[in-house]
Amino acid sequence: MKRVVNFLAPLMLMAMLAPSARAADVDDDVAPPVTPYRPSVSTPAQLPAPGQLELELGGLSARTTDGQRGSLPYTLKLAFSEEWGVLLGGEALVTQPNDDGSRGRGLGDTQLVLKRAFLIDSETAFGLELGAKVPTAKDSIGNGRADYSVNTIYSKDYGQLHMDANLNATRLGAVDAGTGRVQAGWSMSFSLPVAARWGATGELSGARRAGAGSSAQLLVAASYNPSKRLAIDFGVAKGLNRAAQDWSVFSGFVVPLARLW
C-alpha cells in the first residue's frame, strides 16, 4: 500500500496545481467546461468544446499475476466541431516486473483515435471511434505490434443519471498460438452528481477472445470539480474472474491546455 500511495501522491499534487497553468485571460464564466473521459473504461459519445485542447493525466497502480504494475496514462483531446475530433493517448511511464525479477521502466504504447459524434438531442448521442495503437514501447513493456480497433458508443441522460455504453472490437497484432486475433470488449458506466462539486461513477466492463477466455471488472470512482475547468478523480477497480487483473487504484485530473480557436 505504501508503494501505491507514493505512486499516486504526485498526481494529486499536480491536480491541485493544474488551474495555475491556465492562461491569465481565461474567464471561467464564459469559457467552456472540460469533458472528462476518465476514469472509466467507457468513453462518452460527446466531444470536448471545439477548439479546446484538453489534457487527461492520471496514475494507475495495478496488481496482476505477474506482480505490481504502475503507469501514468494520458490523453490529449481536440474537437474540430461538435461532430468530429481526435484523441492522442497512451502511457507516459510504465513500471512493471521483468522476467529476471528486476523492474522495467519506460514509455508505453501510443493510441491514435478519430472520433465521430452523432448528437440526437440534449440527452442522447451515439459515437464511433476508429483507433490504432502505435508500438512505441520497448519490447520488455509492449509487444512491438500495432493494434486496430473500432468502438461504438451510446450515451444517454436519465435525469441526473448519465450512462455510457461501449461495444468494441480490436484486431491484435500479437497473439499467442491457438488464440483468436480479434478481441471483443464491452462496458457500461453510470455517473451521478451527489453534491454540488462531487460525483460518483460505477462501471462494469469485460473482454473476450477465442482461446483466451473472458475477463470482467467492476470499477467505482469519485470525482471532484473545484471549477468547471478542472475535474479530479480517484477510485478502485476489481477483477471479477481469474482472467482479469486482481485490483487497481487510480487517480487523475482533466484540465484545458489551450483554446486554439
Disulfide bonds with the S-S distance in Angstrom:
none
